[in-house]
Amino acid sequence: MQANTYKIQIKGLVQGVGFRPFVYNLATQNKLTGNVSNNANGVVIHINTTEKKIDAFVQQILNQKPKVSVITSYNINKITPKIYIDFSIVLSEVNHQIQSPLTPDFSVCNSCKEELKDKKNRRFQYAFTTCVQCGPRYSITTKFPFEREHTSLSKFKMCNTCKKEYNNPEDKRFHSQTNSCSTCGIKLQFKNDKGDLLEENQQTILLKIAKKLKEGNIIAIKNTNGYLLCCDATNTKVIQKLRKNKKRPNKPFAVLYSNIETLKKDFELSDTQEKLINSNIAPIVILKNKTNTIIKTDIIAPKLHQTGVMLPSSSLFELIMKTVKTPLVATSGNIHGSSIISNEKEAQEELKNVADYFIHHNLDIQFPQDDSVLKIIDKQTIILRRSRGLAPNYIDVNAKTTEPILAMGAHLKSTFTFSPNTHIYVSQYFGNLDSYNVLQRYKKTINDYIQLFNATPKTILIDTHPNYQSSVIGKEFALKWNTNLIVVQHHKAHFASVLGEHHLFSSKDQILGVIWDGTGLGDDNNIWGGEFFTYQNKKMKRLTHFNYFNWIANDKMAKEPRLALLSLMSNENKQLIENKFSKTEWSVYNKMLASNKLKTSSVGRLFDAVASLLINTDINTYEAEAVMLLEQLASEYQQKSYLNFLENEKQLSPQKIIENIIKAKENNIPKEKIAASFIYTLSKCILKISKKENIKIIACSGGVFQNSFLVKMLLKMTKEENINLKINCKLSPNDENISFGQLMYNQYCKN
């Protein structure tokens, strides 16, 4: 049978994952001739074969592809015949119009871990050991397609032995763009807080790290995605020192363990959680503490029964943990509220009063990222912070864009979403744009994306709130580039994000959107946050909301739960909480209430009020502290009988909920039951409206839906009622999804 020449275009996550070496070996095994390369769309294969064999070859690719790769689509075209004498990997096609995912970082694989501890292996204790299946990708990328010369490794020339591996089809580092070794690769340096060089020998540095940590020191260690501040998690004194130095009195720290077996001694771990923590994302996963843990959980996560835990994500930390042999507190290397630090000069300057010692290396980080944070609720994954290993998200939704669009996102938990073509890219988490450092990194990354994709936005999408820095910068960009500027309301963006994630815009059925969070400017210039929307046939409308109550003291209300409680107290009950304020405060805040015009429907603030009432968490020392403690209190209630604080009520009244909770307290109902019943009441509100409107699909978004007790209860209730419940899962329910939601709303609902 006569051979033809075919072009196979494969799209998806196929660059930087060993896909070309895989195709090369597969073609060679099948005795096929042609070539494979990266291009703007993914991977392209040119091949000589028969019509019968081409289908079988493609099926082999689909069935045997590298495990970290994702194929979203492919097409096969017969092209002008060309004779190939062998099969080869050729240089990538140069094309600035990228239409493929940006490959995220992958945690160190088991095969590389084995090499690190094998004294006979030439990569024994080499801290930057990687292969085609693991290592940094997005963090070190300067441009695409993914080739060594397009990464920070371009300045490291491979030695002859590394070159042989790179060119050997049978080697696991065949065409590995991050290939290096101790001879030709990245070097560590050990310095003190004054910047003095103390050690350069790589293996001695590992021993010194272990020694200094055991002596009770804090070390700032540069990982491949940014610096981590580390100390001994079993040492009370040094953890307290880290809290003091970082000005972080109570906010939980994450803990790094060397292996899953040690971790299991301290935490309860389900199969789903174990799979997640062992995945190539290597995220921080929230786990329930066991009693008598080896680590100091009471100081690491004060008052909480859960801790964020992770395993090493890189060869460097794999080696450190094997040498130290004790769990470490590992928190982002930054000053409280700022972005993660990624270069030596900034680290030595900014962290000199935080860390005692520093571990630097000479691999430049292009896109710094925090560690991702996730939790599992009844096998449902909820993302709390989406960054290393997960970002940038490539959302497989047809954006239907004819020209580049940039969505600026929110102010807190900021992200941006860029659609330079028909694809959508959601950036990593940046943080609070009030921080100068966070703001600068946010702006720089936007400009980096514009250069990376060679596409200037023709439309800018911003939040309704004019004072959000994302909105301010969006307006500046619109003027600079002379582009369209479109405003998208905050909660409509939340709703659109979950609709987009779950491909619900094409649904013929009516969908109920439940959007609960702390704050967001509404169309009526009040602060929304307890919203019910409907969506059908490209029309989104506000159906109803929790009754308004007074919003006082601006942003202070979000930081002091006692203010939300004061706002919701009836005049008859106000004296019950007067002791939460000084005489001056009591007078000032009551005058504010009397003259106030700004209202809110925020369920996030309602949670704050209940927390202040039940557990006296009146002023948060970190974001959502009161709410986390309230969730924990609710989870301690083990029975199944609940009170409904809005039983027979026709209105969604936060004031009535508070009034009934006060009565429950006076009747000596246990606080655990009250807390659980409060969340039960909110869940019943959702079901009641769904039933009233005869809607069988519910889509939930907003920061409130990070609450495990609420989500668990909703999953149970909706299952019993045969209702289809959708929650953000590729993105966080919190404001990280706003930028994606803005773009989705603009595409599907703007008319």
N, C-alpha and C positions, 0 to 999 in steps of 0.2 A: 504493500500500500504506500502511495506517495506521501512523503513528509511535507508538511506546510510550516510556515512561520507564524507563531502566535504571540500576541502581547497580552499578558495577564496583569491587570492593575488591581492591587490589593490595598484596601483602605482599612484604617483602624489604628490601634496601638501596635505598630509594627516596626518602629525605629528605635534603636538602642535596646533591643530585647533579644538579639541573636537571630533575627529572622533571615537575614541574607545568608549567614553561614548555614542555617538550617535548610534553606532552599538549595544552596549549592550542594550540600551533601545528599539531599534527596534526589536532585537531578543527576548527580554523578552515579548514585546507586542504580538509577533507572537508565543509565547510559544515554542521557539526553544532552544535547548541545545547545548553547545559548548564553545568556548572562542575566544577572540580577543586580539591581541598584535601588537606592533610595531616591525618591523624588518628592515633589511638593505634596502629592496626594497619598504617599505612603511608600509602598514597595512595588516596583515594576519589574516584570520578568519577560524577557524575550526568549523564545524557545522554538526549536525545530522538532516537530513530532507529528504523528498522525492524528486525525480527528478522533479516533477511538481512544488513543492514549492520553490526549490532553485532558479529557474529563476525569480519567482515573488519577492523573497526576495532581490535578486541583483538589480532588477528593482526599488524596494523601496529605496535602498541605493543610486542609481544614481539620483533618482527624489527628494529625501529629504535630501541629504547630507548637512553638515554645510556650511553656505554661504561663509566662507573664505577658504574653501577647494577647491582643483582642482584635479579631477580624469583624468589622462592621459590614463590609460589603466587598464584592469583587466583580470584575467583568473580564470576559475573554473575547478578544477580537483577532480575526485572521488578518494579517498585514502583508505588505509586499514581501515576497520571499527573500531571505538572506541566508547565506551559508555560514554556519558557525562550525569551527573544527573541534571545539571543546566547550566546557561550561566554565564561566568565570564570574567573579564579583567585580563590578566596574565602579568607578567613581560616580558619586551622586550627580543627578542632573541639577544644574543650578537654576533655581526658579524661586523668586521672592514671594510668589503668591501661595503661601503654605495653606493646605487644606487637609491637614492631618493632625492628630493629637500631639501635644507636647508631652514627651515621655516623663513620668514622675520618677523620683528617686526610689530605688529598691533596697530593702535591707539585705545585709550580707547573707549569702546562701549557705546551706549546710556543707556543701562541698568545699567552699573557701574556708569555712570554719575549721574543717579537718586539716587543711594545709597550714593554717596558722599555728597549730599545736604539734605539727610533725617536724621534729628536729632534722629529719633527712630531706625535707622539702625546701626548695630554695626560697619559698615565701614564708618560712618559719618566722613568726613574730613580725612580719611586715604589715604595718598598720593601715595600709591602703590597698590591700588585696581585694580585687574584684574580678568578675568574669562577665560573659555576655548576659548572664541571668541576674546579676546583682551590682549594686554600687550606685553612686550618684549619677543623675542624668540632668533633670531640670535645674538643679542647683548650680551646675557648672556649664550650662549651655550659653553660648554667645550668639549663635544663629543656627538655623536649620537649612537643609536636612542634617540629621545627627551624624557627624563625622568628627574624628579626633581634632582636626584643625578648626572645628567650630565649637570647641570646648576649652575650658581652662587648662586641660592637659596638653594643649598644643605646644606649650613651652617645654614640655618634658619629652625629649627625644628617646625613643625606645632603644635599649641596648640590643646587641646581636641576639641574645637568648630570647628576649621578649619578641623581637621581630620574627624569630623562627616559630614561636608559639602563634603569633598573629597570622602567619602565612601557612600554618599547618592545618589542613581540613579536619584532622582527627583530634586536634587539641581543643579543649573547652574554651580557650581564649582565641580561637580562630576568628579573626576580624573583630576582636573586642576593642572598642574605641577607648576604653578606660584602662587598657593594659599598662602595667608598670611593675617594677620590683624595687628592692632596696638599692640596687646598683644605679638604676636610671630614674627612680621615681621621687615621690614626695618625701620631704624630710620634716621631722619633728624638732621642736626646740622647747627647752624647759627654762622658764624665767621666773624671777621673783616679782613682787609688786612694784619694784622700782624699775623694772625692765632689764635688770642685769641677767646676762646669759649664764645659766648654771650648768647646763648639760646639753650635748647634741647627740651622744651615742643613743641610738634608738632603743636598744634593749635595756640599757641603764635607766633611761627615762621612765620606762614602765615600772621598774623597781622603785624609783624615787617617788612616782605617783602614789604607789601603794603605801610607802613609808610615810609620806606627808599626810595622806588621808587618815591613816591609822593614828597619827599623832594629833589629830583634831584640827587639821587645816582645811580651808576652802580652796578649791582649785577651779579656775576657769579653763575649760578644755574646748578647743576648737574642733567641733565635729565637721562633717562634710556639708552641713546645712546651716552652721552657725555655732556660737559658743553656748556651752552649758555650764552652769555653776554647780559643782559637785562637792558633797561632803558625806561623811560616814552616817548612814541612816540609823545606826545603833547608838550614836553618841549624842546625848541630850544637849550637852554644852555647845557643841559646834552647830547643831541645828538652830538653837536659840541665837547663836552668833550670826548665822546666815539671815535669820529673820530680822535681827536688829540692823545689820549692814544693808540689807535690801529694802528696809522700811516696809516690811510685809508681816504685820503682827499675827495674823490668823489665817490668811489665804492658804489653802492646801498646796503642798508641794507634791511633785511626782516622785516615785521611787523606781530606781533601775535595779533589776535583778540579773544575775549571770545566767540563769537557766530556769526552765519551767518547774523543775523538781523542787528547787529551793523556794520558788514563789508559792507553790502549792502548800507549803508548810505554814504560810502566813495568811493565805487568802482562800476563800471559797471560789471555785472555778468551774463553770459549766463547760460542756463540750464546745458550745458556740463561742464562749469567751476565750477558751484555749485556742481554738482555731484562729480567732481574730488576732490574739496577741502574738501568735506564731507566724502570722501572715507576712508577706513581703512588704506590707505597709509598716509593720513594727510600731503600731500606735501606742499611745498611753490609753489603757483601758481601765475604767472605773470598776473596782472589785470590792466585795464585802470582806471586811477584816475578820480573821479568826481571833479567838482569845489567845492571850499570851504570845503575841508575835515577837520575833527577834528585833524588829525595828520599832522605833519610838512613834507609834501612830498617834498618840495623844498630842504630840508636838508637831508632827508632820501634817496631820489633818485634824486640828483641834475641834473637839465636840462631835466629830463625824465618825460614822461607823464604816465608811468606805474610803478607799484610797486609790489614786491614779497610779497605775503600775505599768512598766514596760520592760522589754528585753532589749539587748544591744541592737542598734540599727546599722552599725558600721563595724568594719574590721578593727578599727581603733578602739571602740568601746568593748568589743568582744575580748580583745587582749587585756584591756584595763580591768574588766570585771573578773577575768580568769586570774589576774595577778593579785587584785585586791582581796578577792574571796569574801566580800561582805556587801550587802545591798547599799546603794548610794542614793541620797537625795540628789535629784538631777532636775534643775529648774532652768528656764531660759536665761541666757547670759545677757542681762540688760538691767538698767535701772528701772525701778517700778513704774509701769505705765508706758515705757519706751519700747521701741522695736528691738528684736533680737540682733545682737552685734555679730558682725561677720568678718571684720578685719583686725589685724594685730594692733595697729596704732590706736584705733578707737577703743579696743578692749583694754589696753594698758592704761588709757586715760580715764575711761568711764568706770571701769571696775576696780581701780586701784584701791579704793576704800571698801571694797566688797570681798575680793579674793586675796588670798595670801600668795598664791602661785599661779602661773599661767602655762598652759601647753598650747603652743602655736604650731602651725605648719604652713608651707608655702604653696598650697593649692588655693587659687582665688575662687571665692564663692560669688557667683553672678546673681543668683536669686536666693537670698537668705530666707529660711523658713523655720517656724516653730515646729515642734512635734505635734502631730495630730492627736486629738483627744476624742474617744468614742465610749459609748456604753451600750450594753445589750439589755433590752426590756422584752422578756418573753420571746426571745429569738429575733426581735426587731432591733436593727442597729440604728442608734441615734447618734449623729455626729454633733459633738459639742464645739470642736475646733477643727477646721479642715485645712491641713497644711501639708507638711512633708509626707510623701507617699500617696497622697490623695489629690494634691493640686499640681498643676492647674487642671481643673475639671474640664473634660471635653464632653459636653452634653449632647447625646445623640438625638437632637431635635432639629427638624428642618426649620431654620430661622426665617426662611423665605425673604431674606434680605437681598436687595439689589445693590446696596452700597453699604460701606462700613458704618457700624453703629457702636457707640461706646456708652455703656450704662454705668453710672458713677457709684451706685449703691448708697449705703447709709453712713451714719457718722460713727456709731459704735460698732465694733465687730465688722469693720469695713472690708469690702472686697470691690472689685470692679468686674464687669463682664464685657468682653470685646467680641464682636462678630465682624471680622474683616471680610467675610465672604458668606457662604451658606452654612458655616460652622460656628459653634459657640464655645468660647473659652472663658471659664470662670477662674479668676485669680485666686491665689492663696489668701488666707486670713491676714490682715494687717494689724487690726486693733483699733484703739480709740484715736480718732483724728485730732483730738485736742492736743496730743503729744506732737511736738515739732518733729522729732525723729520719725515717728510713724507717718506723719503727713508727707515728709520728704521722700520716704521710701515708697509710699503709695504713688506719688507723682512720678518718681523715677521709673517705677515698674510700668506705669501706663505708657510713658515715653519709650521704654524698652520694647514693649509689645508693638507699638506703632512702627518702630524700626524693624523689629523681627518679622512682622507680616507685610512691611512696606505698604501700609494702608492708613491713610489719614481719615478719621471719622467724619462722616457727612451729617450725622445726627448724634446729639448728646442727650442722654436721659438723666434727669435728676429727681431727687425727692422733693416733696411738697414743702418741706421745712427750709426756709430761705437761709437759715443760719447754720445748717449742717455744712461742715467744711467740704464735703463731697459735692454739695450743691454750689457752694461758692466757687470751687475750682472748676466745676462743670461749666459754669457761666463764663469763667475766664477762658477756658478752652474753646467755647463756642465763639467768643469774640476773636480769639487768636486765629482760629481756623475758618471763621466765617461760616459756621455750620448751623443747622437747625437745633433749637433747644426745646425739649419737650419735658413737661413735669408729669410725674406719675405718683399718685398718692401711695403712701407707705404701706398701708394694709392691703390695698388692692395688689400691690407688688408681691406681698407675702402670699396672697391667694394664688396669684398667677404663677408663682414659683412652684408650688406643689402641683398645680394643674399641668404645668410644663413638664415637670419631672416624670409624672405618671401618664403622659400623653393623653390628657383628658379634654383638651380643647376640641377634639373632634367628637366627643361623646354627645349622643343625641338626648341622653337623660339629663335632667336638672341635677345640679351638684350644689350641695350646701358647703359653703366655706366658713370655717370657724377660725378666726384669727385673733389670738390672744397674746398680748405682750405688755411691755411696760409703758411704752410711749411711742407716739407717731402723730404728726399733725394731720388732722382730718379735713375733709372738704368744707366743713362748717367752722374751721379755725379753732375747734376744740381739740383736746388731746384724746385720740382714740386708743383703743387697746382691748376692748371687749366686744368684738364685732362678729356679726353673722351676715354673710353675703350669699347670693345665689349666682350661679353661672349657667347659661344655656344659650346656644346659638350666637356665640360671640358677644353676648351681653352680660356684663357683671353689674350687679346692683346691691346696695346695702339693704339687707332685709330688716334687721333689727340690731339692737345692741344693749349692753347692760346700762341701767340708768346712770345718768351723769352724777358726779359728785365734784366737789371743789378741788381744783389743782392749785396748790399754794407753794410759795417759796421756790418756784422754778425747778432747776435741777436738784435742789436740795431734797425735794420730796422723794426722788428716786434713791437717795442715799440714806434717808431717815424714815424707816417704816412707821415710826410713831406719828409722823405728819399725815400719812395716809389714814391711820387709825383716827386721828383727831378729826380729819375731814369727814369721816363716815359715822362719827358718834352723834347720836341725838342729843339735844340740849339736856334732856333728863339724865343721860348717862355720862355726860362729859366729865363730871367730877371724879369718876372712877379712874381716870388716867392723868389727872392733874399732876400726880407725883412723878410723871415721866419728864416733866419740864421744870426749869427754874421759873421763878415768879416773873422775871422779865420775858422769858421765852413764851410763857403762857399768855401774857398780855399781848405781845407782838403778834403771835400766830392767830389768836382769836380775832384781833383787829383785821388781820389779813383775810380771814374767813368771812368776816362781815362785809368787807368791801370787794371781795373777789368776784371776778367775772369769767375767768377761764375755768372750763369744766373738763372732766375726763370720764371715760368709760373703762379705764384700764383695769384688766383682770390681774395684771402684774402687780399693780399697787394694792389691789384687794388682797392678794396673797401676802403682801408686806403688812397690811393692816392686821390680818389674822395672826401672823407671826408675832407682831408686837403685842397683841392681846393675849396670846396663849403662852408664849415663851419669853416675853420681855426682850426680844431682840429689837431694840429701839433705834440703834444707829449701826448701819453696816460698816464693817471694817474692810470689806471687799465686796464686789458686785454679787448680788443675789445670795449673800450670806444668810439672811433671815429666811428666805424661801427654801434654801437647802436644808436648814435645820427644821423647818416646818414639814418638809417632805419626809425627813427622817423620823420625826415624831409620828406622822401618819402611818409610816411603815411598821411601827412598833405595835400597832393595833392588829391583833391576830384573829379577831372574830369577824363574822360576816353580817352582823346587823348594824345598820347605819341610820343616822338621823338625816332627814332632808330638810334643810333650813329654808327651803322655798316651797315646801309642801302646800299645795292649793293656792299658791300665789300666782297672779296673772302677769306680774311684771318681773323682769330680771333686775331685782333690787339688791345692790351691794349693801345698802343701809339695813335692809331687812335681815340679810345674812349676819351682819355684825350684831344686830339686836338679838337674834336668836342664839348666837354663840354666847353672848353675855348671859342669857337665861340658862343655857346649858351649863355654864360655869357655876352659876348660882345654885343649880340643882346638883352640883358635885358630880357631873358627868366627867369621866376621866379625860384628860387632855388629849390622850392618844385617840380616843374615839371621836372627840370633837374635830381634831385635825383631819382624820380619815373621812368623817362625815362631811366636812367642808368640801373636800375634793369629790366626794360622792355626789354632793349637791350640784357641783359644776358639771359633772358628767351627765347627770340626769337632765340638766338644762339643755344640753346638746341633743340628747335623745328625744326630749319633749318637742323641740322645734323641728327636728327631723320628721317626727311622726305627724305633727300638725301640718307640715308642708308636703307630706307624703314623698319625701326624698330618701333614696336608698344609697346614695353615694355621699360620703362626708369627707372633705379635704381639710386637714388641720395644719396650721403653720403659726409661727410666732414663738418667742422665747419660752412662753409658759409650757409649750409642748416638749420641753426638755425634762419635765418633771416625770420621773419614773412611775410614781404612784398613780398619777393622772392617766398616763398613756396605758399602763397596765389595766386600769379599770375600764378605760374606753375600749380597749381591744376585746375585753371580756363581754362588755355590754353590747357592742356592735355585732359581735359574733352570735350572741344569743338572739338578737333581733334581725339577723340575716342582712345586716347593713355593711356595705363595702367601705372600710375606713382607710384613708390614704394620709400618710404623714411624710414630710420630707425625709428622704433616706440617702440620696446622692449628695445633698447639701444639708447643712444644719438647719433646723427649724428657726434658729435665731436670725439676727439681722445680716448674717453672712449671705443669706439667700436673696436679699433685696435687689442686688444688682441684676441677677438672673431674672427675677420676677419683673423688674422694670422692662427688660427687653422682651419678655414673653407678653406682658400686658400691651406693650407698644405694637407687637406683631399681630396679636389676636383680638384685642379688645378696644383699641383706641378709637374706633368708629362707633 
